[in-house]
Each structure stands twice: as C-alpha cells, then as structure tokens.
Amino acid sequence: MTPDQKRIVQETWRQVLPISEAASALFYDRLFELDPALRPLFDGVDLPAQRKKLMQAIATVVGGLENLDAMVPQISALGRRHADYGVTDGHYETVGAALLWTLEQGLGDAWTRETEAAWTAAYTAIAGIMREAANDALPAADAAVA
C-alpha cells in the first residue's frame, strides 16, 4: 500500500466509526446475500457480538497500517483461526466484496475510485496474510490426522 492509500483508509474509517453498528449489520446481511452457504459457519455465534469483533478487528488493522509488518503475527493467527472455523480460500473474495459494498454504502459521496482502490489494497494485503497462514497450517493439520 502506498502512504496515500493508508491515509485514505484511515480517514474514511473515521467516517465509518459513528455508523459502525449499522455498517457491521449491513456487512453480514450482504455477506449472507452474496453466499448463503456461509450462514452455517455462524450457527451458534452471537451475531451482535461478532459484529462488534469485526469492527474492532478492522479498527486494529486500520490503526496499524503504518507498521503492518508488526501485525503479521496477529493477522496470521486470525487466518489460522478462520481456517479452523471452516473458512476456505474462496470465501475471502466474498468477504472482500461484502466489505467494499458496505463501505460504499456507508461512505456515500466519500466513496471515490481512490477510496475504493485504497480499501481494496488494504483488504488484499490483510486477506493475503490470512490466506497464507491458513494454507501453511493445512499440511501440519493433515499430517496430524494421518
């Protein structure tokens, strides 16, 4: 990510914070609309609490964009946990689409091509770290089963 993209993500995130509860509800509604097969992954999950966790996780990442390398261990652990929950590589595309759509709805006129590019770069970076960690954990899990 460029320094300008990091700035854009951080500035627009500040605009989302006041509507974070509504934004997180929009996100999950859109996620399940895009892929209803994801809904069972949330069976037994307290969805209001999960929405808060999502917003906290995004806030942490946005706050740490200046030193993303320092957050790699946390993001990797998150990727491994998501794999344990049943999240597959393909789900990241759906989550990204739901996230960008949600931000577009919430930001309105502040959603520009530059804003979309910045958030896409941020999500791509984070999802890439999570995917890599989840995929690296697979051989170890397979070996443990054998």
Secondary structure by P-SEA (a helix, b strand, c coil): ccaaaaaaaaaaaaaaccaaaaaaaaaaaaaaaacccccccccccaaaaaaaaaaaaaaaaaaaccccccaaaaaaaaaaaaaaacccaaaaaaaaaaaaaaaaaaacccccaaaaaaaaaaaaaaaaaaaaaaaaaaaaaaaaac
